[in-house]
């Protein structure tokens, strides 16, 4: 019997053979109108918006691709981008790594910067959360892989750029939709869009609930989003955005191997007994003003605030956190000529201030007669302020119709202060600390033999700041020895169109070495101390193909195939006297692959399928434990039809994990055993589950 990996590559071979065979066939049928792949535009904050002319590996998810599953979980669609791996447990606990960067983060996502429009989603403590934004409020997601964008902070892993949804047709639009599915899944959403000559408005509300399939895993999130444009003229506009989220998610936590094999729906006993959960209120708001100073110079300036008030009862304590961040970003862009040579440039500044307050209390759940968490005496109180600014610039020089050079530079300066307010002590004065300024240059060469093929070579440097817990010692003081991670990335790639632009291919080969590796050493329950412990090595190849085939006047088939083959390892790493040099990097699969298609019928019916393969994952630095490789198959079908003029209905139904694969959707890296208990590495993934979607859309 074939292994799952061989089955996948057989599927890839069949798809590719079908693409080329059918393409030749379609070229011989004159009656069939050629339907080309849409030209893809990237964020307007880039030096140019043409994906084809960007010397970087950029993954794009369109609005349709984001909604190709159940519209409730972004991890399924993000994992279709080669080189990007998103782990998810119970929706609220996620970790995104790009080319292995960020894979060892214990909980959450860092080492990657994210933006919603021009508003940063990454907090001052380096944490990135994109789950608060409803998928149906997103127009496009753009993932820049590696530190190839100076204007977005030169993060080691890259950047995630989320574009707000906009009304593309008509003046007014109203929509209501409901998603329902297995394990009590229910999402209701209502939205209204207005698009006038000088202004626009998008207002939406959503509520997402699920009972969860594991113990103590109920989830409830509701959010209101308001965005749009004001004073829109030919050369200027004011953009506004505000998002409020309330979330309460119970946490089943990770389990050990025996429980995973025999009773995966169980939660960790202490989390179940304490009824541990995460609850927060979050508000993100911003204003951006874009205007043209003259025909050769433009400016975009934005201001924003980010507020979060959270409460997290855990078995070992109760954590209350308050964060308030504010900032401003301004950038100038334009063009100029030197003789006959055309040049484009971007230059700007980003300033960010983050105020964090954290308090811990005893959790007396064991004395609460089975009623869950109960707050006891205060254990600690910490206040931290973090300021950083980025100065960035980028220039694009078009030496000829076929050759251009792009160069960029980012400078970062970060400083912070820490005050331990409890326990009170005369030896706890306010501590001040700052990192040395970090210069991150980038240089790219782009060769374009014709309009449909581009080749590039890039060299860039990136950095990653320590998270809040990594800046502290076990006594709660600032760790004066901690330094940011830095690394150089070398990349060679190509972006190629074939067969009259019906087939689009991206290929990238990269090599990165990171020094001053940040290691979160566990010193207690959810207590970590950061150290710079060595170097990691990242190299690999990514290939993605997208094909659009008009079979005939009735059927149209869109298909994609992608794979990432990586070698991620510790180059130099000694921890507690153990030499892990040469071991595989913890928390990331070496190889992933995906394929899928959507068949559209002009009567309004469609059918889609997507397949994902994930290789085994090292779960600890010693490589003593690996998770099993797994494959997932998801199916979806639907029907779209018009009830009245302007009123459309969508009916969809889907099945995720069709083969009921038992797999680990997220791992807890370097989990340690307590006493005689087994280490709790495993977050089980959802078994086979079903969903349906009903939506009404009125455009007038």
N, C-alpha and C positions, 0 to 999 in steps of 0.2 A: 504494500500500500504506500502511495506517495505521502510524504510529509506535507505539512501545511505550507511550508516555504516553497516546496516544489510546485504545489498546486497553484500558489499565487503566481510564480513566474510563468507557469503554463498559461494562466489567465492573461498575464501581460502580453505574452507572445501572441495569443489568439487575438487580443484586442488590437495589437499593433499590425498584425497581418490583415485584420479586417479593415483597419484604417486605410492602409495603402491600397488594398485591393478595391475597396469601395470608392476610394478617391479616383483611381484610374477609371472605374466604371462611370462615376458621376461626370468625369470630364468628357466621356463619350456620349452623354445624353444631352443634346443641345436644348431640349425642352425644359430642363430643370434649371432654375435660376440659382446661381452660385450665391451662397450665404456665407459671408466672411465673418471671422471672429471680430468682435467689436474692438476698436482702438481703445486702449486702456490709459486713462489719465491718473496720475498720482497726486498726492497732496499739493495744493497751490503754494505751500511754503517751501517746496523744493526750488532749486535753481532753474529747473525746467520740468514741465509736467508730463513729458513723454517718457513712458516706461522704457521704450526702446533705446532712448539716449541716456539712460541712467547707468553709470558704471558700477552697479551693485546688484546683488541678488535680492530681489524684492518679491515677496509673496503677496498676492492680491486676492481678497475675498469680496466678491460683489454682493449686493443686497440679496439677489436670488440665491447665491451660494450660502450665505449666512442663514437663510431660512429653509435650506434643503432638508433639515431634520425636523425636530418638534418645536423650534423657536424658543426653547426653554434652557438649553445648555450649549454653550459655545465650544466646548472642548471637542465635540465630534467634528466640527467643520475646521477648526484651527489645525487639527492633526492631519488634514489633507495637504498641508503645506510642507514640502520636503525640508527637513532640517529643524522643524519646530515640533516640540513635544509638550503637550499639556496634560498633566495628570489632574484628576478631579475625584473628590470624594464628597458625596452629599451636597453637591453644587457649591457650597460656600468655602470648602477647603480645596484650594487649587495651587498648582505650581507649574509655571511655564519655563521651559529651558529652550534656548536656541543654540544649536550646535554644541550642546553639552554645557553651555554656560548657565549657571543657576541651578544645576541639577542637584547639588548637595545642600540646598537651603532646607532646613528642617521643616518649616511650614511656610506656605505662601510663596510669593514671587519677588525676587530682587535681581539686581545686575541687568535689568532691562528697563528702559524708560518708556512711558506710555503717555499719549496725548489724546484728548478729545477735542478735535479742531486744534486750536492753539493753546488749550488749557491743559497743563500737566495733570496726569492722573497718578503720578508717582509721588509719594509723600517724602518729607524731609528725612525720614528714617530708612529710605531706599525701598520701601514696600510698594508694590504695584498691585492694584485691585481693579480689574475690568468687569467683574461680575455684576456690579451694581447697575450697569447700563443695560436696559432692555434691548434684546437683539433687534426688535422691530423698530427701534429708534436709530439704527445704524445704517448709513448708506453704503459704507465701504470700510474694510479693514485692510491696512497695509502694514506688512511686517518686513522691516529692514533687517537683514541678517548680518550680524557682525558690526564692529564700530566704524561703519562706512559713511555716517552722516554727521558731519561736524555740527550742523545747525540743530541737531536734536540731542546734543549732550555727549556724543561719543561713548555711549554705554558699551561695555564689553560684549554683551549679548546682542545688542541692537536696539531697535525701537519699534513700538507698536503705535501706529497712527490710526485713530478711529475718526471717520468723517460722519458728521450728523446727517440724518436722513433729511432730504429736501423734497418739496413737491415739484415734480418735473412737468406735469401736464395739468391744464385747467387752472381755475382760480380758487376753487374750494373743494375740499375732500373730507369725508367723514367715514370712519371705519370702526366696526365692532368685530371682535373675534373671541373665540373660546377654544382652548386646548384642554382635552381631558384624556386621561390614560391610566395605566397600571399604577398600583400603590397610591391611589388617591390623588394622582396628579390633576391639577386644575389651574388653568391660567385664563384670566379674563382681561381683556384690554379694550379701551375705547380711545379714539384719537380724532382730532380735528385739525385740518390744515387750511391755511389761507395764504393766497399768493396774489398780492396786488402789484401795481406798477412800482411803487416806492417802498413797499414793505412786505413782510411775510411772517407767518406765525405757525408754529407747530405745538400743539398741546396734547399730551397723552397721559393716561393713567393705566397702570397695570397692577394686577395682584396675582402672585404665583404661590401655590400651595402644593405640598405633597406630604403624605403620611410617612414616606420613606419605606424602604424594604427591609432595613435593619432595625434592631432595637434602638430606641432613643435617637431617631433620625428625622423627626418631623421638621418641616421647613416652611417658613412663611415670609414672603417678601412683597412689599408693595412700594410703588414709586410713582412720582409725578415728574414729568419733564416738560419744560417750557423753553422753546428756542425760536429763533427767527432773525429777521433783518429789519432795520429801520433806516429811514433817510437814505434809501438806496437811489443812487444816481449813476450816471455813466462812469464817473471816476472815483466814487466813494460809496461806502456803506458802513453801517454799524451793526455788528452781529451780537446777539445776546444768547445766553444759555444758562439754564438752571435745572438742576436735578436733585430731587429729594428722595431718599430711600430709607425705609424702615425695614429691618430684617430681624427675625428671630429664628435661629437654626439650632436644633439640638444636635449634639455631637456624639456619635457612636464610638469614635476614635478607632485606632488600629487594633488588630488582633494577632495572635500568634499562629504559627503554621498548623497546629492541630485543630484549632477552632476554624481556621480558614478552610481546611479540608473537609471537616465534618459538620460545621454549623456556621457558615459564613454570614448568615443574617444576624448573628449575635453581636452585641456591642461589647466593648471592654467593660468588665464587671464594675470597676470603680466609677466609670463614666455613667453607666446605667444607674448605679445606686445613688449617685449624686445628682442625677438628671442634669448633667452638664450641658451647657448651651452657650451660644454667642448671640448677643443682642446689641444692635446699635441703630443710631439715627445718624444719617450722613447727608450733608448738603454740599453741592459743588455748584459754583456760580461764576460767570465770567462775562466780560464785555470785550469785544475786539473791534477796532476801527481800522479800516483799510482805505487808503486814498492814494491817488496819483499826484505827485508833486509836479511832474511834467511828463512828457512822453517817454523819457528815459529813466525816470526815478519814481519808485513807489515805496510806501511805508505801510507796515502792518504792526499795530500796537495792541496788546491785550493786557487786561488786569483780571485777577481771579482771586477767589477765596475757596477754601476747602475746610469744612468743619465735620468732625466726627466725635460722637459721644457713645462709648461702648461699655458693655458690662459682660463679663465672661466668667461665670462660676465653673471652676474646674475642681477635680477631686482634691488637689493639693493646696488650692487657695482660690480666692475670688479676685479677679483682676478687673479694675475699673480704669478706663483710659479716656483721656480727653485730648483731642488734637485740633489745633486751629492753624491753618497755613494761609499765607497770602503771598502774592507775587506779581511781577510785571514782566512782560516780554515785548521787545520791540525789535524789528528788523527792517532794514532798507534793502531794496533790490532794484536792479536796473541793468543797463547795458551801455557800452561805450565801444568805440573803435580805436585801434592803434594802426594807423594806415588803413590797409584793407582787411585787417584781422578783426573779427567781431569778438567781443567779450561780454559775458554776463557775470553779475556778482550778487552776493548776499552778504550782509554784515549786520550784526546786532548784538544785543545783550539780554540776558535773562537773569532775574534776581528772584530768590525764593527764601521765605522765612517760615520756619516751622516751630510752633510752640507745643510741646508735649508734656502732659501730666499723667503719671501712672501711680496707682495705689493698689496695694494688695491687702487682703484680709483673710483671716482664718475661714475655712469652710467646715462648718460643724454638721455636715450632712449625716454623719454616723450617729449623731445625737438627736436627729430630727424625726424619728419614728417613721422612717421610710418615705418622708415627704420631699426628699431631695435636698438641694443646697440651702444652707442657712449661714448668714454672715456672722462672723465672730469678731475678735479683736483685730485692730489694724496691725499689719506686719511691716509695711514699708510705704514710703511716699517719695516719689522722685519727679523732678521737673527738669526738662531739657529743652534748650532753645538751639536751633540749628539754622545757620545762615549760609547760603551758597550762591554764587553767581557764575554764570558761563558767559564768556565773551567768544563769539563765533564769527567766522567768515568763510566764504567759499567763492571761488572764481572758476568760470568755464571759458576756455579759450578755443575758438573754432579756427584751427590752423588751415583747414581746407574743408571741402565737402565730405571728405572721407576720414579725417583725423582730427581729434580734439583732445585737450588736456583739461582735467579738473583737479583743483587743489583746494584744501580746506585746512582750517586750524581752529581748535577749540581750546580755550583756557578756563580751567575751573579752580576756584578758591572756595574752600569750605572751612567754617569755624563753628564751634558750638560751646555751650556752657552747661554745666550740670550742677544741680542743687539737690542734695538728699535732705528732705525735710523731716523724715521719720525713719528710724528712731532719732530723736533730737540729740545732737552732740556738738560740743565745741570744736571737734575735729572735722566737722563737715562743712567747711566754707564752700562758697560757689567756686567751681573749678572752670577754668577757661582753657580751650585747646583749639588748635587749628592744624590742618594738614598743609604740607607744602603745596604751592601752586602746581597744577598738572597741565602740561601742554600736550595736546593730542592732535598731531598732524595727519593729513590724509592726502594721497596723491594717486590719481587715476589716469590711465591712458585708454582712449576709446578709438577703435578702428571700425569704420562703417563702409564696407565695400559697395553696398547698395542700400536701398531704402528698407529692405526686409531682413537684413542680417547685420548684427552688431557683435563685436568682440571687445573685451575689456580686460585690463589688468589693474589691480588696485593694491596699494599698501596703506595701512592705517594703524593708528594706535588708539586704544581705548582704555577706560578705567572703570572701576566699580568701587563705590564708597561702602564702608562697613555699615551694617544696620545698627540700630540703637543698642541692642543687646550685645553686639560684638565690640562696642566701644567701651564696655564696662568690665571691671574686674569682678572676682567673686565677692568682694566686699562692697560692690556698688559704686566704686570710684572710677574715674576715667582711666582707661588703659593707655598710658602715654606711649606705648611701644607699637600700637596698632597702626597699620598703614593701608591705604587703598590698594586693591589689586590693579595691575596694569598688564598690558599685553599688546603685541603686534600681530596684525592679521595680514596675510598675503592671499590674494584671490585672483583666479583666472576664470573668466566665464564667457558665455555666448548666449545671445537671444536671437532666435532664428525662426523665420516664417517659411513655410513650404506650401506647395500646392495652392497657389493663388490665395494665400493667407488663411487657408482653412485649418492648417496645422501650425501650432505655435509651440516652440521648444525652448526651455531654459536649461542651461548646464552651468554648474559652478564647481570649481575645485578650490579648496581653501586649506590653509595651514595657519594655526595660531598657537602661540606659546604664552602662557600667563605666569607671571612671577608674583611673589608675595601672596600666595594663595591664602584666602581667608578660610579658616577652619573654625566652626562653632563647636567647641569642646563642651560636652555635657558634664555639668558639675552637680546636677540635682534635677528634680522634677521640673521640666520646662525651664531650667536654668542653664544658660550657655555662656561661655567666655570665649571671645574671639582671639585667635592667634594667627600670625602669618607663618605658614608652615611649609612652604615649598613652591613647586611649579607643576603646572599641568600642561598637557599637550593635546591639541585638538586638530585633527585633519580629516578630510572627507571629500566626498563628491555627491552632488545633488543633481537629479535629473527630473524634469517635469514636462509632460506633453499635454496639450489641450487641443482637441479636434472638434470641428463642427462639420457635420455631414448632412446635406439635404438629400435624403434618400429619394424622395419624389415630392409631388405637390401636397402630399398628405402627411408624410412623416419627416421629422427632423431629429437627428441624434447628436447630442453633445456628449463627449467622453473625455476622461482624463486618466493619466497614469503618472505616478510619481514615486521616486525612491530616494532614500538617503542612506549612504554607506559611510559610516564614520569610524574613526579610531580615536577614542578618547581615553587618555591614561595619565597617571601620575608620573611626571618625569623625575621629580625629586620630592619626596615626601616622607618625613620621619615624624611620628607622633607617639609620645610617651615611650620612646625607645624602640618602637616598632617601625621598621623600614618598609614602606608600601610602594617604593619607587618601582615603576614598571607595571603596577596593577592597573586594572581597568577603572575608569572614573566611576564613582558611585552615583547611582540614581538616574542613569540615562541609558537607553538601549543603543547598541552600536549600529543596528540596522532597522529601518522602518520602510514600509512600502504601502502604497494605497492605489486604488483604481476605482473608477465608477463611471456611470453614465446616466443621462436623463433622455428619455424618448418622448418627444412632444408630438401630439396629433392635432391637426388643425381644427378638429371638432371641440377641443378644450380638454381632452384627456391627456394625462402624462403618467409615466412610470419611471422611477429612478431606483438605482441600487448603488451602494458604495461598500467597498471592502478595505479593511485596514489590517496590516500585519505589523506586530511589534515584537522585536527580538527580546531575549532574556535580558534582565537588568541586574547589575551588581547592587546588592543591598547594603553592603558595608565596605569600608576601605580595605579590609583584609581580603576581600573577594571570597570569603568563606561561604556566603549565601547569595544565591541568585533567584530572582523570580522566574517563573516559566514564561516562555514566549506564548503569544496568543494571536488569534485572528478573530475579527468581528465583521459580521455581514449585516447591513441595514437595508431595508426595503421601504419604499414609499410610493403611493399612487394618489392621484387626485383628479378632480374635474372642476373646471372653471367655466362659468356660463353667465350670460347676461339675462337678468330677470326683466328689467325695464331699461329704457334708455339712460345710460349713466350708472345704473345699479347692477353691480356684479356680485356673484356669489362664488366662494371657493369652498370645496369640500375635499379634505385630505385625510388619509389614513396611513399609518406606518407601523413597522415592526423593527425594533432595534435588537441586536444580538440574536439574530434568527436561529442560530445553531445552539443557543443557550450555553455559550462558552463560559467556563469558570476562569476568571482572570483577575489580576490585581490592577485596579484602576489608578492606584496611587500607592507608593511605598513610603514608609518612614525610614529615611536613611540612617544608618548606624544606630538602630534601636538597641538598647541595652537591656539585659535581663536583670530582674530584681529578685534576689534570693534564688530559689530553685525554679522560678517561672521562666518560660521561654520568652525570647525577645519578641515584641509586637511590631513586626515589619509591615503587616498586610492591611490595606484598605480594599475590601472586595468590590469588584465592579458589578453593575446591575445585571441580573439574569435577563432572559428574554422578557421584553415588555412591549406594550402596545399603546398607541395614541391615535386620537382623531382631532381634526381641526375644522371648525366652521367659522367662516368670516364673511361679512358683507361690506362692500366698499361702494360708496356713492361719490362719484366725481361730477361736479357741476360748475 
